[in-house]
């Protein structure tokens, strides 16, 4: 018989990028309410986001299409 392993608790790690403060704040509040979703950070600037994403390595980056 194979030994039992504890189930790994995993969350989806998210980073937000948007320069529209209304959407930005609403998206951050929504992500914060989702189970198993961890908001790693948020930024309004692409260059800053690239630095954070390189360091934090999120699973998902939610970004505005037009900035």
SEVO-495049 format. One record per atom (N, C-alpha, C): residue in one letter; atom name; x, y, z. Coordinates in nm, 4 decimals, decimal comma, always signed. Atoms other than C-alpha are relative to their C-alpha. Layout:
N
{"A"; "CA"; {X; Y; Z}} ...
END
This chain:
67
{"X"; "N"; {+0,0847; -0,1165; +0,0000}} {"X"; "CA"; {+0,0000; +0,0000; +0,0000}} {"X"; "C"; {+0,0901; +0,1240; +0,0000}} {"X"; "N"; {-0,0758; -0,1244; +0,0071}} {"X"; "CA"; {+0,1268; +0,3487; -0,0855}} {"X"; "C"; {-0,0263; +0,0855; +0,1231}} {"X"; "N"; {+0,0231; -0,0890; -0,1149}} {"X"; "CA"; {+0,1797; +0,5931; +0,2016}} {"X"; "C"; {-0,0890; +0,1168; -0,0410}} {"X"; "N"; {+0,0875; -0,1136; +0,0285}} {"X"; "CA"; {-0,0814; +0,8651; +0,2238}} {"X"; "C"; {+0,0774; +0,1295; +0,0122}} {"X"; "N"; {-0,0607; -0,1327; -0,0059}} {"X"; "CA"; {+0,0288; +1,2175; +0,1498}} {"X"; "C"; {-0,1079; +0,1000; +0,0367}} {"X"; "N"; {+0,0949; -0,1049; -0,0330}} {"X"; "CA"; {-0,1346; +1,5217; +0,2952}} {"X"; "C"; {-0,0294; +0,0802; -0,1259}} {"X"; "N"; {+0,0377; -0,0812; +0,1154}} {"X"; "CA"; {-0,3263; +1,7206; +0,0376}} {"X"; "C"; {+0,0657; +0,1373; +0,0124}} {"X"; "N"; {-0,0650; -0,1311; +0,0002}} {"X"; "CA"; {-0,1343; +2,0307; -0,0568}} {"X"; "C"; {-0,1061; +0,1084; -0,0127}} {"X"; "N"; {+0,0891; -0,1146; +0,0088}} {"X"; "CA"; {-0,3183; +2,3520; +0,0058}} {"X"; "C"; {+0,0644; +0,0984; -0,0961}} {"X"; "N"; {-0,0549; -0,0912; +0,0987}} {"X"; "CA"; {-0,2642; +2,5627; -0,2999}} {"X"; "C"; {-0,0989; +0,1117; -0,0256}} {"X"; "N"; {+0,0840; -0,1126; +0,0361}} {"X"; "CA"; {-0,3933; +2,9011; -0,3887}} {"X"; "C"; {+0,0501; +0,0563; -0,1324}} {"X"; "N"; {-0,0361; -0,0679; +0,1240}} {"X"; "CA"; {-0,3945; +3,0922; -0,7127}} {"X"; "C"; {+0,0548; +0,1359; +0,0392}} {"X"; "N"; {-0,0691; -0,1242; -0,0377}} {"X"; "CA"; {-0,1480; +3,3776; -0,6741}} {"X"; "C"; {-0,0178; +0,1026; -0,1121}} {"X"; "N"; {+0,0418; -0,0989; +0,0990}} {"X"; "CA"; {-0,2676; +3,6944; -0,8515}} {"X"; "C"; {+0,0707; +0,1331; +0,0230}} {"X"; "N"; {-0,0528; -0,1361; -0,0042}} {"X"; "CA"; {-0,1095; +4,0297; -0,9346}} {"X"; "C"; {-0,0851; +0,0835; -0,0947}} {"X"; "N"; {+0,0845; -0,0886; +0,0802}} {"X"; "CA"; {-0,3154; +4,3237; -1,0676}} {"X"; "C"; {+0,0807; +0,1151; -0,0600}} {"X"; "N"; {-0,0588; -0,1150; +0,0681}} {"X"; "CA"; {-0,2065; +4,5865; -1,3217}} {"X"; "C"; {-0,1104; +0,0762; -0,0709}} {"X"; "N"; {+0,0993; -0,0841; +0,0666}} {"X"; "CA"; {-0,4402; +4,8703; -1,4181}} {"X"; "C"; {+0,0210; +0,1442; +0,0421}} {"X"; "N"; {-0,0179; -0,1410; -0,0330}} {"X"; "CA"; {-0,4177; +5,2480; -1,4384}} {"X"; "C"; {-0,1319; +0,0721; +0,0286}} {"X"; "N"; {+0,1308; -0,0569; -0,0327}} {"X"; "CA"; {-0,7925; +5,3066; -1,3873}} {"X"; "C"; {-0,0297; -0,0323; +0,1460}} {"X"; "N"; {+0,0120; +0,0238; -0,1440}} {"X"; "CA"; {-0,8361; +5,3521; -1,0119}} {"X"; "C"; {-0,1333; -0,0650; +0,0384}} {"X"; "N"; {+0,1290; +0,0595; -0,0324}} {"X"; "CA"; {-1,2065; +5,2576; -1,0126}} {"X"; "C"; {+0,0023; -0,1508; -0,0241}} {"X"; "N"; {-0,0085; +0,1424; +0,0294}} {"X"; "CA"; {-1,1503; +4,9235; -1,1836}} {"X"; "C"; {+0,1020; -0,0684; +0,0897}} {"X"; "N"; {-0,1109; +0,0513; -0,0805}} {"X"; "CA"; {-0,8258; +4,8704; -0,9971}} {"X"; "C"; {-0,0467; -0,0351; +0,1409}} {"X"; "N"; {+0,0476; +0,0224; -0,1365}} {"X"; "CA"; {-0,9890; +4,9050; -0,6549}} {"X"; "C"; {-0,1082; -0,1083; +0,0057}} {"X"; "N"; {+0,1070; +0,1003; +0,0032}} {"X"; "CA"; {-1,2956; +4,6974; -0,7493}} {"X"; "C"; {+0,0575; -0,1396; -0,0233}} {"X"; "N"; {-0,0616; +0,1300; +0,0271}} {"X"; "CA"; {-1,0817; +4,4158; -0,8897}} {"X"; "C"; {+0,0753; -0,0506; +0,1224}} {"X"; "N"; {-0,0734; +0,0398; -0,1209}} {"X"; "CA"; {-0,8633; +4,4133; -0,5774}} {"X"; "C"; {-0,0963; -0,0486; +0,1079}} {"X"; "N"; {+0,0992; +0,0431; -0,0987}} {"X"; "CA"; {-1,1721; +4,3910; -0,3536}} {"X"; "C"; {-0,0602; -0,1351; -0,0379}} {"X"; "N"; {+0,0567; +0,1263; +0,0459}} {"X"; "CA"; {-1,3181; +4,1101; -0,5664}} {"X"; "C"; {+0,0978; -0,1150; +0,0218}} {"X"; "N"; {-0,1000; +0,1061; -0,0155}} {"X"; "CA"; {-0,9977; +3,9060; -0,5706}} {"X"; "C"; {+0,0184; -0,0346; +0,1476}} {"X"; "N"; {-0,0196; +0,0228; -0,1436}} {"X"; "CA"; {-0,9641; +3,9475; -0,1929}} {"X"; "C"; {-0,1111; -0,0863; +0,0603}} {"X"; "N"; {+0,1121; +0,0785; -0,0536}} {"X"; "CA"; {-1,3040; +3,7773; -0,1422}} {"X"; "C"; {-0,0013; -0,1440; -0,0498}} {"X"; "N"; {+0,0031; +0,1335; +0,0599}} {"X"; "CA"; {-1,2295; +3,4678; -0,3505}} {"X"; "C"; {+0,0793; -0,1003; +0,0834}} {"X"; "N"; {-0,0741; +0,1017; -0,0752}} {"X"; "CA"; {-1,1370; +3,1507; -0,1647}} {"X"; "C"; {+0,1127; -0,0559; -0,0870}} {"X"; "N"; {-0,1151; +0,0603; +0,0683}} {"X"; "CA"; {-0,8023; +3,0000; -0,2565}} {"X"; "C"; {+0,0645; +0,0914; -0,1032}} {"X"; "N"; {-0,0651; -0,0979; +0,0870}} {"X"; "CA"; {-0,6938; +3,3193; -0,4326}} {"X"; "C"; {+0,0736; +0,0976; +0,0894}} {"X"; "N"; {-0,0851; -0,0893; -0,0794}} {"X"; "CA"; {-0,4076; +3,5230; -0,2911}} {"X"; "C"; {+0,0409; +0,1190; -0,0860}} {"X"; "N"; {-0,0400; -0,1217; +0,0709}} {"X"; "CA"; {-0,3599; +3,8831; -0,4036}} {"X"; "C"; {+0,1412; +0,0361; +0,0446}} {"X"; "N"; {-0,1396; -0,0265; -0,0335}} {"X"; "CA"; {+0,0168; +3,9308; -0,4157}} {"X"; "C"; {+0,0329; +0,1480; -0,0011}} {"X"; "N"; {-0,0287; -0,1427; +0,0091}} {"X"; "CA"; {+0,0120; +4,2948; -0,5131}} {"X"; "C"; {-0,0738; +0,0625; -0,1162}} {"X"; "N"; {+0,0646; -0,0735; +0,1079}} {"X"; "CA"; {-0,1053; +4,5590; -0,7514}} {"X"; "C"; {+0,0845; +0,1196; -0,0363}} {"X"; "N"; {-0,0797; -0,1115; +0,0487}} {"X"; "CA"; {+0,0477; +4,8317; -0,9605}} {"X"; "C"; {-0,0767; +0,0737; -0,1086}} {"X"; "N"; {+0,0587; -0,0807; +0,1066}} {"X"; "CA"; {-0,0532; +5,1118; -1,1940}} {"X"; "C"; {+0,0971; +0,0194; -0,1170}} {"X"; "N"; {-0,1019; -0,0234; +0,1019}} {"X"; "CA"; {+0,2682; +5,1064; -1,3988}} {"X"; "C"; {+0,0618; -0,1307; -0,0474}} {"X"; "N"; {-0,0515; +0,1229; +0,0595}} {"X"; "CA"; {+0,3979; +4,8398; -1,6374}} {"X"; "C"; {+0,1404; -0,0337; +0,0482}} {"X"; "N"; {-0,1386; +0,0269; -0,0409}} {"X"; "CA"; {+0,7676; +4,8764; -1,5479}} {"X"; "C"; {+0,0064; -0,0506; +0,1440}} {"X"; "N"; {+0,0033; +0,0441; -0,1394}} {"X"; "CA"; {+0,6929; +4,8436; -1,1779}} {"X"; "C"; {-0,0565; -0,1420; +0,0102}} {"X"; "N"; {+0,0602; +0,1328; -0,0001}} {"X"; "CA"; {+0,4724; +4,5408; -1,2462}} {"X"; "C"; {+0,0995; -0,1060; -0,0439}} {"X"; "N"; {-0,1002; +0,0964; +0,0463}} {"X"; "CA"; {+0,7499; +4,3672; -1,4390}} {"X"; "C"; {+0,0990; -0,0347; +0,1107}} {"X"; "N"; {-0,0922; +0,0253; -0,1117}} {"X"; "CA"; {+0,9821; +4,4069; -1,1409}} {"X"; "C"; {-0,0655; -0,0877; +0,1064}} {"X"; "N"; {+0,0705; +0,0781; -0,1019}} {"X"; "CA"; {+0,7204; +4,2719; -0,8969}} {"X"; "C"; {-0,0277; -0,1423; -0,0474}} {"X"; "N"; {+0,0322; +0,1326; +0,0532}} {"X"; "CA"; {+0,6177; +3,9829; -1,1220}} {"X"; "C"; {+0,1252; -0,0878; -0,0050}} {"X"; "N"; {-0,1259; +0,0745; +0,0015}} {"X"; "CA"; {+0,9803; +3,8799; -1,1644}} {"X"; "C"; {+0,0351; -0,0499; +0,1395}} {"X"; "N"; {-0,0322; +0,0372; -0,1379}} {"X"; "CA"; {+1,0228; +3,8742; -0,7873}} {"X"; "C"; {-0,1031; -0,0942; +0,0613}} {"X"; "N"; {+0,1063; +0,0745; -0,0690}} {"X"; "CA"; {+0,6850; +3,7370; -0,6732}} {"X"; "C"; {-0,0464; -0,1258; -0,0744}} {"X"; "N"; {+0,0365; +0,1148; +0,0832}} {"X"; "CA"; {+0,6176; +3,4930; -0,9617}} {"X"; "C"; {-0,1462; -0,0435; +0,0191}} {"X"; "N"; {+0,1413; +0,0363; -0,0142}} {"X"; "CA"; {+0,2339; +3,5034; -0,9547}} {"X"; "C"; {-0,0416; -0,1023; -0,1055}} {"X"; "N"; {+0,0568; +0,0928; +0,0975}} {"X"; "CA"; {+0,0245; +3,2396; -1,1309}} {"X"; "C"; {-0,0745; +0,0759; -0,1088}} {"X"; "N"; {+0,0835; -0,0783; +0,0911}} {"X"; "CA"; {-0,1959; +3,5057; -1,2926}} {"X"; "C"; {+0,0308; +0,1478; +0,0173}} {"X"; "N"; {-0,0058; -0,1454; -0,0018}} {"X"; "CA"; {-0,1504; +3,8708; -1,3863}} {"X"; "C"; {-0,1243; +0,0500; -0,0712}} {"X"; "N"; {+0,1172; -0,0605; +0,0602}} {"X"; "CA"; {-0,4728; +4,0593; -1,4475}} {"X"; "C"; {+0,0395; +0,1416; -0,0389}} {"X"; "N"; {-0,0481; -0,1288; +0,0505}} {"X"; "CA"; {-0,3897; +4,3572; -1,6682}} {"X"; "C"; {-0,1005; +0,0628; -0,0947}} {"X"; "N"; {+0,0830; -0,0753; +0,0937}} {"X"; "CA"; {-0,5724; +4,6275; -1,8600}} {"X"; "C"; {+0,0541; -0,0219; -0,1407}} {"X"; "N"; {-0,0440; +0,0146; +0,1388}} {"X"; "CA"; {-0,5627; +4,5851; -2,2360}} {"X"; "C"; {+0,0480; +0,1327; -0,0567}} {"X"; "N"; {-0,0407; -0,1338; +0,0464}} {"X"; "CA"; {-0,5336; +4,9596; -2,2944}} {"X"; "C"; {+0,0437; +0,0817; +0,1180}} {"X"; "N"; {-0,0512; -0,0844; -0,1084}} {"X"; "CA"; {-0,3164; +5,1717; -2,0747}} {"X"; "C"; {+0,0719; +0,1182; -0,0589}} 
END
